Amino acid sequence: MAENSNNSSSGGGNMGLAFIIGGVVVVLAIVAYFVFAGGGMTPETKDVNVDVNLPKMEAPRMPEVEPPTLPQPGPAPSN
């Protein structure tokens, strides 16, 4: 009698998933290189000479106002 058992796992479905995950890792490594290392390109030199000297500003003067007077208490009521 011929035994036709298929007990061995070839891992065909897992190999496809492994290649996809490996490809994603490689793409992320390439993107990270260009983001964090500048991609090996020489950066442009920019002139960032900025003048931050501003004229001195003073607050406007408040008008002279006489302070209000507080009301004085009246005589105590008699009981």
Secondary structure, DSSP 4 states (H G I P E B T S, - for coil): -----------HHHHHHHHHHHHHHHHHHHHHHHHHSGGGPPPPP-------------PPPPPP-PPPPPPPP-PPPP-
